[in-house]
Amino acid sequence: MSLFRGLLFHHSNQMRIIFNLLFCISAISLFYSCSKGESVNDPRFGTTSISLATNEPITIVQGESHQVPNGTSFGTLIGTNRFRFYNKSVLLLDTMLTTKPLITNSYVLFKPTANSRLRIFDSSFNDFDKEVLPDTSSVKFSMANFVESFPDKVDVSINSTNYTPNSDKPIQVGEFHNVTSSFSLFKLVSLGRGQDLKVVSAFTLIVKDPSTAVILATIPLTLPKGNTSETVGKLISRVYLLYLDNDGTAKIIMSK
């Protein structure tokens, strides 16, 4: 009887070891397959996506040594995970990011100027995730100014066009006062209509010095439209975080 128990105990230990090995192999396999951008279906893991809103070359290191390819989604264990961000050998940011299971955890790296510190944020930034989508005749903008040659505060008029017989008539569809390097509250901006009555996704931002009303810059902005059979000609998003950049453009860093 004791021999039987001994054999049973030995067999049980073997099965436990085999199970643990299979579990580890499965977890490692899932992690590296997710690192290649595949979907995650295991509740112990989530998908993390980090996009770059900076012209600076950034190297992303997850954990102690795993280098993450820029512009991809990858699998991470749920909970908090360490991430470090480098420009060559210079450490720009060492932080912990939270991963929730079975969803894509999206983050944005933001460094608008060479003298700015690197920041990383998710959809809760500036209460972006709480903004309600407007109706199809308008969009919402939140705006910041990072142009070093501009005053600390600028006024920004937003123009679009509306079709009138034989011409497109410029119209002002929104206005921001005293725009700084902090993102403003979200404002409703109307959409123009073209001859085909479809929305006009092209805008002109007219930047003025609020003290003198002198025009400092005229900046084009075109919102992306869909390219599938269901979305062609339609705006992909209706709420936007955007900023005036040093290179004389208006850049979108987050939209929904």
Sine and cosine of phi, psi and omega as CSV:
sin_phi,cos_phi,sin_psi,cos_psi,sin_omega,cos_omega
0.00,0.00,-0.70,0.72,0.02,-1.00
-0.91,0.42,-0.55,0.84,0.07,-1.00
-0.90,0.43,-0.67,0.75,0.02,-1.00
-0.88,0.47,-0.68,0.73,0.02,-1.00
-0.90,0.44,-0.63,0.78,0.02,-1.00
-0.90,0.44,-0.68,0.74,0.03,-1.00
-0.91,0.42,-0.64,0.77,0.00,-1.00
-0.90,0.43,-0.66,0.75,0.01,-1.00
-0.91,0.42,-0.67,0.74,0.02,-1.00
-0.89,0.46,-0.69,0.72,0.01,-1.00
-0.89,0.45,-0.64,0.76,0.01,-1.00
-0.89,0.45,-0.66,0.75,0.03,-1.00
-0.89,0.45,-0.66,0.75,0.02,-1.00
-0.87,0.48,-0.71,0.71,-0.02,-1.00
-0.89,0.45,-0.62,0.78,0.01,-1.00
-0.91,0.42,-0.67,0.74,0.02,-1.00
-0.90,0.44,-0.70,0.71,0.02,-1.00
-0.88,0.48,-0.68,0.73,0.00,-1.00
-0.88,0.47,-0.71,0.71,0.00,-1.00
-0.89,0.45,-0.63,0.78,0.03,-1.00
-0.90,0.43,-0.70,0.71,0.01,-1.00
-0.90,0.45,-0.62,0.78,0.02,-1.00
-0.89,0.45,-0.72,0.70,0.00,-1.00
-0.90,0.44,-0.68,0.73,0.01,-1.00
-0.89,0.46,-0.66,0.75,0.01,-1.00
-0.90,0.44,-0.69,0.73,-0.01,-1.00
-0.90,0.43,-0.69,0.72,0.00,-1.00
-0.90,0.43,-0.69,0.72,0.00,-1.00
-0.88,0.47,-0.69,0.73,0.00,-1.00
-0.90,0.44,-0.67,0.74,-0.02,-1.00
-0.86,0.51,-0.74,0.67,-0.08,-1.00
-0.97,0.25,-0.50,0.86,0.09,-1.00
-0.93,0.38,-0.61,0.79,0.05,-1.00
-0.93,0.36,-0.51,0.86,0.02,-1.00
-0.89,0.45,-0.34,0.94,0.01,-1.00
-1.00,0.01,0.06,1.00,0.08,-1.00
0.99,-0.17,0.13,0.99,0.01,-1.00
-0.98,0.20,0.34,-0.94,-0.05,-1.00
-0.94,0.34,0.43,-0.90,-0.02,-1.00
-0.94,-0.34,0.81,-0.58,0.00,-1.00
-0.85,-0.53,0.15,0.99,-0.02,-1.00
-0.98,-0.21,0.82,-0.58,-0.07,-1.00
-0.91,0.42,-0.17,0.99,0.05,-1.00
-0.99,0.13,-0.16,0.99,-0.09,-1.00
-0.79,-0.61,0.38,-0.93,0.15,-0.99
-0.69,-0.72,0.25,-0.97,0.05,-1.00
-0.99,-0.13,0.76,-0.65,0.05,-1.00
-0.93,-0.37,0.71,-0.71,0.03,-1.00
-0.78,-0.62,0.81,-0.59,0.02,-1.00
-0.85,-0.53,0.90,-0.44,0.04,-1.00
-0.97,-0.23,0.42,-0.91,-0.09,-1.00
-0.95,-0.30,0.88,-0.48,0.13,-0.99
-0.95,-0.30,0.85,0.53,-0.02,-1.00
-0.38,-0.93,0.52,-0.86,0.06,-1.00
-1.00,0.05,-0.10,1.00,-0.04,-1.00
-0.98,0.22,0.69,-0.73,0.05,-1.00
-0.93,0.37,0.85,-0.53,-0.08,-1.00
-0.87,-0.48,0.75,-0.66,0.15,-0.99
-0.97,-0.26,0.77,-0.64,-0.04,-1.00
-0.96,-0.29,0.81,-0.58,0.04,-1.00
-0.87,-0.50,0.86,-0.51,0.02,-1.00
-0.99,-0.12,0.69,-0.73,-0.02,-1.00
0.92,0.39,-0.70,-0.72,-0.04,-1.00
-1.00,-0.01,-0.51,0.86,-0.14,-0.99
-0.50,-0.87,-0.12,0.99,-0.11,-0.99
-0.98,0.20,0.93,-0.36,0.01,-1.00
-0.99,0.11,0.77,-0.63,-0.07,-1.00
-0.99,-0.16,0.78,-0.63,0.06,-1.00
-0.90,0.44,0.73,-0.69,0.03,-1.00
-0.89,0.45,0.58,-0.82,0.09,-1.00
0.97,0.24,0.32,0.95,0.00,-1.00
-0.83,-0.57,0.26,-0.97,0.16,-0.99
-0.98,-0.21,0.55,-0.84,-0.07,-1.00
-0.54,-0.84,0.38,-0.92,-0.04,-1.00
-1.00,0.08,0.66,-0.75,0.08,-1.00
-0.68,-0.73,0.48,-0.88,0.09,-1.00
-0.89,0.46,0.56,-0.83,0.03,-1.00
-0.92,0.40,0.41,-0.91,-0.06,-1.00
0.97,-0.25,-0.44,-0.90,0.00,-1.00
-0.99,-0.15,0.68,-0.73,0.00,-1.00
-0.77,-0.63,0.61,-0.79,-0.02,-1.00
-0.99,0.14,0.70,-0.72,0.08,-1.00
-0.74,-0.68,0.66,-0.75,0.09,-1.00
-0.83,-0.56,0.60,-0.80,-0.07,-1.00
-0.82,-0.58,0.81,-0.59,-0.10,-0.99
-0.84,-0.54,0.53,-0.85,0.34,-0.94
-0.95,-0.31,0.98,-0.22,-0.16,-0.99
0.85,0.53,-0.90,-0.44,-0.03,-1.00
-0.99,-0.14,0.02,1.00,-0.06,-1.00
-1.00,0.00,0.85,-0.52,0.03,-1.00
-0.97,0.22,0.86,-0.50,-0.02,-1.00
-0.99,-0.11,-0.55,0.83,-0.07,-1.00
-0.35,-0.94,0.72,-0.69,0.07,-1.00
-0.80,-0.60,0.92,-0.38,-0.15,-0.99
-0.53,-0.85,0.18,-0.98,0.08,-1.00
-0.94,-0.34,0.73,-0.69,0.03,-1.00
-0.88,-0.48,0.59,-0.81,-0.04,-1.00
-1.00,-0.02,0.70,-0.72,0.07,-1.00
-0.89,-0.46,0.84,-0.55,0.07,-1.00
-0.98,-0.19,0.50,-0.87,-0.11,-0.99
-0.97,0.24,0.50,-0.87,0.20,-0.98
0.89,0.45,0.33,0.94,0.09,-1.00
-0.69,-0.73,0.19,-0.98,0.15,-0.99
-1.00,-0.04,0.89,-0.45,0.01,-1.00
-1.00,-0.02,0.97,-0.24,-0.14,-0.99
-0.99,-0.13,0.73,-0.68,0.04,-1.00
-0.75,-0.66,0.44,-0.90,0.02,-1.00
-0.81,-0.58,0.80,-0.60,0.13,-0.99
-1.00,0.06,0.77,-0.64,-0.11,-0.99
-0.74,-0.67,0.86,-0.51,0.07,-1.00
-0.55,-0.83,1.00,0.06,-0.17,-0.99
-0.94,0.35,-0.47,0.88,0.01,-1.00
-0.70,-0.71,0.27,-0.96,-0.01,-1.00
-0.89,0.47,-0.46,0.89,-0.04,-1.00
-1.00,-0.04,-0.04,1.00,0.01,-1.00
-0.99,0.13,0.47,-0.88,0.12,-0.99
-0.99,0.17,0.47,-0.88,0.03,-1.00
-0.97,0.26,0.76,-0.65,0.04,-1.00
-0.83,-0.56,0.44,-0.90,0.09,-1.00
-0.72,-0.69,0.70,-0.72,-0.02,-1.00
-0.56,-0.83,0.27,-0.96,0.04,-1.00
-0.91,-0.41,-0.26,-0.96,-0.12,-0.99
-0.94,0.35,-0.14,0.99,0.05,-1.00
-0.98,0.18,-0.16,0.99,-0.02,-1.00
-0.87,0.49,0.77,-0.64,0.01,-1.00
0.85,0.53,0.43,0.90,-0.04,-1.00
0.85,0.53,0.50,0.87,0.01,-1.00
-0.84,0.54,-0.63,0.78,-0.06,-1.00
-0.94,0.34,-0.29,0.96,-0.03,-1.00
-1.00,-0.05,-0.16,0.99,-0.04,-1.00
-0.94,0.33,0.75,-0.66,0.03,-1.00
-1.00,0.10,0.66,-0.75,0.01,-1.00
-0.91,0.42,0.71,-0.71,0.07,-1.00
-0.98,0.22,0.08,-1.00,0.04,-1.00
-0.96,0.28,0.06,-1.00,-0.16,-0.99
-0.94,0.33,-0.11,0.99,-0.01,-1.00
-1.00,-0.06,0.02,1.00,-0.07,-1.00
-0.47,-0.88,0.18,-0.98,0.08,-1.00
-0.74,-0.68,0.12,-0.99,0.08,-1.00
-0.85,-0.53,0.71,-0.71,0.04,-1.00
-0.87,-0.49,0.60,-0.80,0.32,-0.95
-0.85,-0.53,0.73,-0.69,-0.19,-0.98
-0.76,-0.65,0.55,-0.83,0.10,-0.99
-0.70,-0.72,0.35,-0.94,-0.02,-1.00
-0.88,-0.47,0.89,-0.46,0.04,-1.00
-0.85,-0.52,0.40,0.92,0.05,-1.00
-1.00,0.09,0.90,-0.43,-0.13,-0.99
-0.93,0.37,-0.39,0.92,0.00,-1.00
-1.00,0.09,-0.16,0.99,0.03,-1.00
-1.00,0.08,0.32,-0.95,0.16,-0.99
-0.88,0.47,0.24,-0.97,0.01,-1.00
-0.88,0.47,-0.49,0.87,0.05,-1.00
-0.81,-0.59,0.68,-0.74,0.06,-1.00
-0.69,-0.72,0.38,-0.92,0.15,-0.99
-0.98,-0.21,0.63,-0.78,-0.03,-1.00
-0.77,-0.63,0.90,-0.44,0.13,-0.99
-1.00,-0.06,0.62,-0.78,-0.03,-1.00
-0.89,-0.45,0.88,-0.47,0.00,-1.00
-0.94,-0.34,0.52,-0.85,0.13,-0.99
-0.70,-0.72,-0.33,-0.94,0.04,-1.00
-0.71,-0.71,0.51,-0.86,0.14,-0.99
-0.82,-0.57,0.68,-0.73,-0.02,-1.00
-0.97,0.24,0.76,-0.65,0.20,-0.98
-0.85,-0.53,0.33,-0.95,-0.05,-1.00
-0.74,0.67,0.86,-0.50,0.08,-1.00
0.96,0.29,0.12,0.99,0.02,-1.00
-0.32,-0.95,0.33,-0.94,0.16,-0.99
-0.98,-0.20,0.86,-0.51,-0.08,-1.00
-0.99,-0.12,0.84,-0.54,0.06,-1.00
-0.90,0.44,0.67,-0.75,0.06,-1.00
-0.66,-0.75,0.53,-0.85,0.10,-1.00
-1.00,0.08,0.80,-0.60,-0.09,-1.00
-0.90,-0.44,-0.06,1.00,0.03,-1.00
-0.11,-0.99,0.29,-0.96,0.00,-1.00
-0.42,-0.91,0.68,-0.73,0.05,-1.00
-0.86,-0.52,0.74,-0.67,0.02,-1.00
-0.95,-0.31,0.61,-0.79,0.10,-1.00
0.81,0.59,0.80,0.59,0.02,-1.00
-0.97,0.24,0.79,-0.61,-0.03,-1.00
-0.88,-0.48,-0.24,-0.97,0.05,-1.00
-0.99,0.14,0.05,1.00,0.17,-0.99
-0.98,-0.18,0.68,-0.73,-0.05,-1.00
-0.93,0.38,0.72,-0.69,-0.06,-1.00
-0.96,0.26,0.11,-0.99,0.20,-0.98
-0.91,0.42,0.37,-0.93,0.04,-1.00
-0.97,0.26,0.70,-0.72,0.03,-1.00
-0.84,-0.54,0.55,-0.84,0.04,-1.00
-0.98,0.19,0.75,-0.66,0.00,-1.00
-0.82,-0.57,0.80,-0.61,-0.03,-1.00
-0.96,0.29,0.39,-0.92,0.07,-1.00
-0.96,-0.28,0.71,-0.70,0.10,-0.99
-0.97,0.26,0.14,-0.99,0.02,-1.00
-0.78,-0.62,0.69,-0.72,0.03,-1.00
-1.00,0.04,-0.09,-1.00,-0.02,-1.00
-0.87,0.49,-0.51,0.86,0.02,-1.00
-1.00,0.09,0.12,0.99,0.00,-1.00
0.93,0.38,0.14,0.99,0.09,-1.00
-1.00,0.10,0.40,-0.92,-0.08,-1.00
-0.91,0.42,0.57,-0.82,0.07,-1.00
-1.00,-0.06,0.87,-0.50,-0.08,-1.00
-0.99,-0.11,0.03,1.00,-0.01,-1.00
-0.99,-0.15,0.74,-0.68,0.02,-1.00
-0.80,-0.60,0.32,-0.95,0.16,-0.99
-0.83,-0.55,0.84,-0.54,0.04,-1.00
-0.99,-0.12,0.86,-0.50,0.00,-1.00
-0.97,-0.26,0.93,-0.36,-0.09,-1.00
-0.99,-0.11,0.79,-0.61,-0.04,-1.00
-0.81,-0.59,0.48,-0.88,0.18,-0.98
-0.97,0.26,0.86,-0.50,-0.07,-1.00
-0.91,0.42,-0.36,0.93,-0.02,-1.00
-0.99,0.15,-0.61,0.79,-0.11,-0.99
-0.91,-0.40,-0.20,0.98,-0.07,-1.00
0.92,0.40,0.20,0.98,0.06,-1.00
-0.95,0.33,0.71,-0.70,0.03,-1.00
-0.96,0.27,0.85,-0.53,-0.03,-1.00
-1.00,-0.05,-0.51,0.86,-0.02,-1.00
-0.24,-0.97,0.44,-0.90,0.14,-0.99
-0.85,-0.53,0.91,-0.42,-0.19,-0.98
-0.87,-0.50,0.83,-0.57,0.05,-1.00
-0.98,0.21,0.52,-0.86,0.08,-1.00
-0.59,-0.81,0.84,-0.54,0.05,-1.00
-0.86,-0.50,0.83,-0.56,0.01,-1.00
-0.99,0.13,0.67,-0.75,-0.04,-1.00
-0.93,0.36,0.62,-0.79,0.08,-1.00
-0.92,-0.39,0.28,-0.96,-0.02,-1.00
-0.96,0.28,0.32,-0.95,0.01,-1.00
-0.78,-0.63,0.21,0.98,0.08,-1.00
-1.00,-0.08,0.18,-0.98,-0.03,-1.00
-0.88,0.47,-0.50,0.87,-0.02,-1.00
-0.99,0.10,-0.44,0.90,-0.13,-0.99
-0.91,-0.41,-0.03,1.00,-0.06,-1.00
-0.85,0.53,0.74,-0.67,0.01,-1.00
0.99,0.12,-0.09,1.00,-0.02,-1.00
-0.95,-0.30,0.52,-0.85,0.05,-1.00
-0.92,0.40,0.67,-0.74,0.03,-1.00
-0.95,0.30,-0.60,0.80,-0.07,-1.00
-0.74,-0.67,0.22,-0.98,0.01,-1.00
-0.73,-0.68,-0.08,1.00,0.07,-1.00
-0.79,-0.61,0.76,-0.65,-0.15,-0.99
-0.70,-0.71,0.68,-0.73,0.27,-0.96
-0.98,-0.18,0.87,-0.50,-0.02,-1.00
-0.65,-0.76,0.35,-0.94,-0.02,-1.00
-0.58,-0.81,0.43,-0.90,0.07,-1.00
-0.99,0.10,0.83,-0.56,-0.11,-0.99
-0.98,-0.21,0.31,-0.95,-0.01,-1.00
-0.88,0.48,-0.43,0.90,-0.04,-1.00
-0.99,0.10,0.17,0.99,0.07,-1.00
0.99,0.14,0.44,0.90,0.03,-1.00
-0.84,-0.55,0.23,-0.97,0.15,-0.99
-0.95,-0.33,0.85,-0.52,-0.10,-1.00
-0.92,-0.39,0.66,-0.75,0.06,-1.00
-1.00,-0.06,0.83,-0.56,0.02,-1.00
-0.97,-0.25,-0.29,0.96,0.02,-1.00
-0.35,-0.94,0.62,-0.79,0.03,-1.00
-0.47,-0.88,0.36,-0.93,0.08,-1.00
-0.48,-0.88,0.00,0.00,0.00,0.00
